[in-house]
Amino acid sequence: MTREPKKSFGNLIDMTSDAFESSQQAEPQPEAILPKMVNNRQSVYRVPLSMIRPDRFQARLLLPLALRDPFYSGENNWRETARLWLDMAATNRLVRRDLEELFTLGDSLHDAGQIKPITGQVVSRDGRDIFNMLTGERRFWATAIKALTEGAEEEPYVLALIDNQPTLEKQIAENMAYKALTPVGKARAAARLVLEASQIAPEDGEKENQYFRRVADVRLSDEMKDLLQKNLQMERTYFGRLMKFFELPEASLELADLSEMPERVLREIMRYDAKLWPAAVEYFAEFDNRSYLDVEAFLERESGKTQQRQPRLPADPLTKSARNLKRVLLGMDELTQADKPGSLADALLGDSDKKEAQQIADRLSAVAQAVQTRVKALK
């Protein structure tokens, strides 16, 4: 691997100021070479990717586990890591699905410019300035993959905002604002909140899940319970259930996360002998339409409790929608909010106006009435 030349963050400040001032004075240039940057007078800098280190221990592990050690140790730079990631996506549909989202984001950043900067702090490491990223990892990797696939010769940069008061709470909030965390992601977020509150930091060379598993040695204080409730709306008993997920083998834990396995399915798998866990996780992740009932049947079959049953055929759109609604309703007990129906109603209505909200309410009422009619007919 070719080592990146050392860069000083002080030089980046000068580069940014010069770029901004020249953009105000210079003659208009062709659109293709205009800098994609707006200086909003809030210390926004252009930072090359080689100076940036995403947070290795955040709740949403975007980079696949197989690529993380070489990247964070410095063995592979961003370009080599992105190339290996693309190779992995060629044979792994779940990895490919994640990369497709990054391709879309990369196109958006290229066409519209980066509106929201990444955030973090500048630290000196081995005589070299490093930007330790707090938020914005998707923007970082989307930029990297876009540059690699287009064969860019110059090193790309992202816009970065220095945060002199970085907190884990800010990172969790941004992660959850983009997309709900998977059950495994929620377990990581909760574990890290508790570990940081206990002043337990990752050790040099420690891998992600090795660090998170150390939460088993921590006794929850009242302060930690308050942190969990404030940031994740999580009660102590629910925290304990999530921490059991770290008992899964490394590969199974990653696959459960990558396939966005529902909590109900994961808990069902872990009710069985641990020898069945890897196969059950792989069975669920094999196809998108696998359900809780399919996994339950697989586990019963593998444990010798029932005769073999054929997996369900792919469902039509109506059946798939009904199954999704069924999972939501049967999973209400897993919600941590006190007013579970009210919280679900708030999420369902979202940004709907009054007319659309009334339409949703009327149709739910009609479905509820039809369900009640059929329930009465059941023996």
Secondary structure, DSSP 8 states (H G I E B T S, - for coil): --------HHHHHHHHHHHHHHHHHS----GGGS------SS-EEEEEGGGEE--TT-SS--S-HHHHHHHHTTSS-HHHHHHHHHHHHTT-HHHHHHHHHHHHHHHHHHHH---S-EEEEEEEETTEEEEEEEE-HHHHHHHHHHHHHTT-SS--EEEEEE-SS--HHHHHHHHHHHS---HHHHHHHHHHHHHHHTT----TT--HHHHHHGGGG----HHHHHHHHHHH---HHHHHHHHGGGGS-HHHHHHHHHTT--HHHHHHHTTS-GGGHHHHHHHHHHSTT--HHHHHHHHHHHTTSS----------HHHHHHHHHHHHHHTGGG--SSSHHHHHHHHHHTT--HHHHHHHHHHHHHHHHHHHHHHHH--
